């Protein structure tokens, strides 16, 4: 039985009041939280005005890529340098998952906004299940979830599957990376109807040689994705 319109309106009004109350509670407790856990810059550790923000010095050390970029289907707010690298390492390997909100807000400046339920699919680069178990989270999935909350598209967290556990790609040549990733990533068969004909934004933390993103893009296009853009927090710019 469909809900009575009046009851439906009352439920919406109740939900709205609860959300407002929760927001007021968070705002009221904010000074206490800041007292117990003083806000600090996640990049260098110096005191800042509020949680989730960078200090002025670290902001100044972030470097935006030159526009236009050499490829139009890769978007990133920052170049991979010492400051962005420090943030990424803390986020990816240091367990600082709270950085997802800050990093996603920065990435969001490079993506169009859409109404709820509209826009492209936001697909994170997948981790192998053993790597996911060891780390406890997929950093790309956390970024994709935050971008969905910011109205940048529809989250599809399991569109891609990583069947093969690849070795660390650090230190490998471009050709060695591509060889290591052969057959490692595929589209989730259960998501083929969702992917077919859809524009996709592949969410990644850092774009280096392009081997991982190329494997993902190939799988997405093979599954029927109409257009695939790669969005990451930082990208390596070849000298």
Backbone torsions as a table, in degrees:
resi	resn	phi	psi	omega
1	UNK	NA	131.8	-179.9
2	UNK	-72.8	144.7	-178.4
3	UNK	-64.9	145.5	176.4
4	UNK	-64.3	133.9	-177.6
5	UNK	-50.5	-42.7	-178.6
6	UNK	-63.2	-43.6	179.3
7	UNK	-63.5	-39.0	178.3
8	UNK	-61.7	-43.5	179.0
9	UNK	-64.3	-38.5	-180.0
10	UNK	-66.1	-38.2	178.2
11	UNK	-65.3	-43.3	178.3
12	UNK	-61.9	-41.5	179.5
13	UNK	-64.6	-38.9	178.8
14	UNK	-65.6	-43.9	178.7
15	UNK	-61.5	-41.0	179.8
16	UNK	-62.8	-42.2	178.8
17	UNK	-65.0	-39.1	-179.8
18	UNK	-66.1	-40.6	178.3
19	UNK	-64.9	-40.2	178.4
20	UNK	-64.8	-41.3	179.0
21	UNK	-64.1	-42.5	179.3
22	UNK	-62.2	-40.3	178.6
23	UNK	-64.6	-40.9	179.3
24	UNK	-65.8	-37.2	178.6
25	UNK	-65.4	-44.7	179.2
26	UNK	-61.4	-41.9	179.6
27	UNK	-64.3	-41.3	-179.6
28	UNK	-67.2	-33.8	-178.8
29	UNK	-85.0	-11.8	-175.8
30	UNK	-54.6	-45.9	178.6
31	UNK	-61.1	-36.4	178.7
32	UNK	-67.1	-42.8	178.3
33	UNK	-61.8	-42.6	179.7
34	UNK	-64.7	-31.4	179.2
35	UNK	-70.7	-43.4	-179.1
36	UNK	-75.3	-41.7	180.0
37	UNK	-123.6	84.6	-177.9
38	UNK	-56.0	132.9	-179.6
39	UNK	-65.0	134.7	179.7
40	UNK	-134.2	153.3	178.2
41	UNK	-64.6	126.0	-178.5
42	UNK	-68.6	-14.9	-179.0
43	UNK	-89.5	-41.6	-175.4
44	UNK	-122.4	-16.0	175.8
45	UNK	92.5	-0.6	179.7
46	UNK	-75.6	158.8	-178.8
47	UNK	-66.6	139.2	177.0
48	UNK	-129.6	173.9	-174.3
49	UNK	-70.4	-37.1	-176.9
50	UNK	-149.5	159.9	-179.9
51	UNK	-64.5	145.3	174.6
52	UNK	85.8	11.8	-179.8
53	UNK	-123.4	155.6	176.9
54	UNK	-91.3	155.0	174.6
55	UNK	-74.9	165.6	-177.6
56	UNK	-60.4	-41.7	-178.3
57	UNK	-63.1	-44.1	-179.0
58	UNK	-69.2	-35.7	174.5
59	UNK	-57.8	-42.5	-176.7
60	UNK	-69.6	-20.9	-178.8
61	UNK	-88.1	-13.7	174.2
62	UNK	-72.7	138.9	-174.8
63	UNK	-119.3	123.1	178.1
64	UNK	-80.1	140.9	177.4
65	UNK	-66.5	149.4	178.6
66	UNK	-64.2	144.3	178.3
67	UNK	-112.0	138.9	-1.8
68	UNK	-78.6	152.1	177.7
69	UNK	-69.3	163.8	-177.1
70	UNK	-69.8	-20.6	175.3
71	UNK	-131.7	132.5	-174.2
72	UNK	-80.0	-12.2	-176.8
73	UNK	-99.2	15.1	175.7
74	UNK	-127.1	119.1	-179.8
75	UNK	-121.1	138.6	179.6
76	UNK	-155.3	139.0	178.8
77	UNK	-74.5	-24.3	-172.0
78	UNK	-135.4	153.6	169.7
79	UNK	-80.5	149.0	177.2
80	UNK	-77.1	102.6	176.8
81	UNK	-131.1	-168.2	-174.8
82	UNK	-60.9	-39.2	-176.8
83	UNK	-72.9	-48.6	178.3
84	UNK	-65.2	-33.8	178.0
85	UNK	-63.4	-41.8	179.8
86	UNK	-61.7	-42.8	178.2
87	UNK	-64.0	-44.2	-178.2
88	UNK	-65.0	-40.5	-180.0
89	UNK	-66.2	-41.1	177.3
90	UNK	-63.9	-38.6	-178.6
91	UNK	-71.9	-45.9	-172.6
92	UNK	-80.9	-41.7	-174.2
93	UNK	-117.4	-14.6	-176.7
94	UNK	-94.4	-0.7	177.8
95	UNK	76.6	9.3	-178.5
96	UNK	-87.0	72.1	-176.4
97	UNK	-68.0	-18.7	179.0
98	UNK	-65.0	-16.7	177.9
99	UNK	-68.4	-15.1	-178.5
100	UNK	-57.0	-39.8	-178.3
101	UNK	-65.9	-46.3	179.5
102	UNK	-62.3	-47.6	-176.5
103	UNK	-67.5	-38.9	179.1
104	UNK	-65.9	-38.5	177.8
105	UNK	-60.3	-38.0	178.2
106	UNK	-69.4	-42.8	178.2
107	UNK	-64.0	-33.4	-176.4
108	UNK	-62.0	-24.2	180.0
109	UNK	-66.5	-16.8	-179.2
110	UNK	-99.5	0.5	-175.8
111	UNK	-122.8	147.4	178.0
112	UNK	-73.2	150.4	176.3
113	UNK	-92.3	152.0	-177.8
114	UNK	-141.0	158.2	174.4
115	UNK	-70.8	159.5	-179.3
116	UNK	-56.7	132.8	178.5
117	UNK	84.2	-0.6	-179.6
118	UNK	-117.4	174.7	177.0
119	UNK	91.8	-175.1	-176.9
120	UNK	-76.1	167.1	171.6
121	UNK	-79.8	135.1	176.0
122	UNK	-99.5	110.0	-173.3
123	UNK	-117.2	116.9	178.5
124	UNK	-78.4	149.1	170.8
125	UNK	-62.5	128.9	-174.4
126	UNK	-80.7	155.8	170.3
127	UNK	-106.0	150.1	170.8
128	UNK	-65.4	148.3	-174.3
129	UNK	-59.1	-33.3	179.0
130	UNK	-72.1	-39.4	176.4
131	UNK	-64.8	-38.4	177.9
132	UNK	-64.8	-40.3	178.8
133	UNK	-65.3	-40.5	-179.6
134	UNK	-67.3	-44.9	-176.0
135	UNK	-80.9	-33.8	-179.9
136	UNK	93.6	-9.8	-179.8
137	UNK	-164.2	157.4	172.8
138	UNK	-103.2	112.3	-175.3
139	UNK	-61.1	-35.2	178.8
140	UNK	-66.8	-36.8	178.6
141	UNK	-66.7	-37.2	177.3
142	UNK	-64.0	-40.8	177.8
143	UNK	-65.2	-42.7	-179.4
144	UNK	-63.1	-39.4	180.0
145	UNK	-63.8	-42.8	179.6
146	UNK	-67.2	-37.9	178.9
147	UNK	-66.1	-35.5	175.5
148	UNK	-63.3	-40.7	178.1
149	UNK	-64.9	-26.7	179.3
150	UNK	-87.0	5.5	175.9
151	UNK	79.8	28.6	-178.0
152	UNK	-96.7	2.2	178.3
153	UNK	151.9	-170.3	-177.6
154	UNK	-104.4	124.0	-178.0
155	UNK	-71.0	131.3	172.5
156	UNK	-135.0	82.7	-166.8
157	UNK	-70.3	-24.0	-176.2
158	UNK	-114.0	28.9	179.7
159	UNK	-67.6	-29.5	-180.0
160	UNK	-117.3	148.9	179.8
161	UNK	-127.1	136.7	177.2
162	UNK	-107.2	101.5	-176.6
163	UNK	-81.1	-29.8	-172.8
164	UNK	-109.5	127.6	177.1
165	UNK	-82.3	110.2	-178.0
166	UNK	-87.7	153.9	175.8
167	UNK	-70.2	168.4	175.4
168	UNK	-58.7	131.7	-176.1
169	UNK	-85.6	-8.9	178.6
170	UNK	-62.1	131.2	179.0
171	UNK	90.0	-11.1	178.4
172	UNK	-86.4	151.3	176.2
173	UNK	-73.2	170.7	179.7
174	UNK	-59.2	-44.3	-179.5
175	UNK	-67.0	-38.7	179.0
176	UNK	-65.4	-36.8	178.0
177	UNK	-65.2	-44.6	179.7
178	UNK	-64.1	-38.4	178.9
179	UNK	-66.0	-41.1	-179.4
180	UNK	-64.3	-28.3	-175.9
181	UNK	-93.1	-0.4	179.5
182	UNK	-59.9	124.1	177.7
183	UNK	70.9	10.5	-175.9
184	UNK	-85.0	-29.8	-172.6
185	UNK	-124.9	135.1	178.5
186	UNK	-142.2	165.3	175.2
187	UNK	-77.3	143.3	176.2
188	UNK	-70.5	120.2	-176.5
189	UNK	-58.7	-30.4	-179.8
190	UNK	-73.1	-14.2	-178.2
191	UNK	-105.5	6.6	-179.2
192	UNK	-59.4	-43.2	177.4
193	UNK	-61.7	-33.8	179.2
194	UNK	-70.2	-38.6	-176.1
195	UNK	-77.3	-29.6	-173.5
196	UNK	-58.1	120.1	177.1
197	UNK	76.5	3.6	-176.5
198	UNK	-95.3	145.3	169.3
199	UNK	-75.8	139.0	-174.6
200	UNK	-127.7	139.9	169.2
201	UNK	-113.5	115.0	178.1
202	UNK	-82.7	122.6	-175.8
203	UNK	-99.1	129.4	-175.0
204	UNK	-141.3	160.2	178.2
205	UNK	-85.2	-50.7	-179.6
206	UNK	-142.3	134.7	178.7
207	UNK	-97.1	119.2	-179.0
208	UNK	-111.2	-93.3	-179.0
209	UNK	-83.8	-19.1	-177.2
210	UNK	92.3	0.2	-177.1
211	UNK	-65.8	-47.6	-179.0
212	UNK	-65.8	-46.7	-179.0
213	UNK	-65.1	-35.6	178.4
214	UNK	-63.3	-40.9	177.8
215	UNK	-63.7	-40.3	179.3
216	UNK	-69.0	-44.1	-179.4
217	UNK	-62.5	-41.5	178.1
218	UNK	-60.8	-41.4	178.8
219	UNK	-66.8	-39.4	-179.3
220	UNK	-68.6	-41.6	178.3
221	UNK	-68.4	-37.2	177.1
222	UNK	-64.6	-25.2	179.2
223	UNK	-87.6	0.4	176.4
224	UNK	105.3	5.9	177.2
225	UNK	-60.9	131.0	-174.1
226	UNK	-76.3	-35.2	179.4
227	UNK	-153.2	137.9	-178.8
228	UNK	-126.2	123.2	174.7
229	UNK	-111.9	142.1	177.7
230	UNK	-100.9	122.7	176.9
231	UNK	-117.8	125.1	-178.5
232	UNK	-137.6	167.6	-179.8
233	UNK	-75.6	-40.2	-179.3
234	UNK	-146.2	155.6	178.4
235	UNK	-137.0	145.3	176.3
236	UNK	-78.0	128.5	177.5
237	UNK	-104.1	118.0	179.0
238	UNK	-63.8	136.5	179.6
239	UNK	-69.7	NA	NA
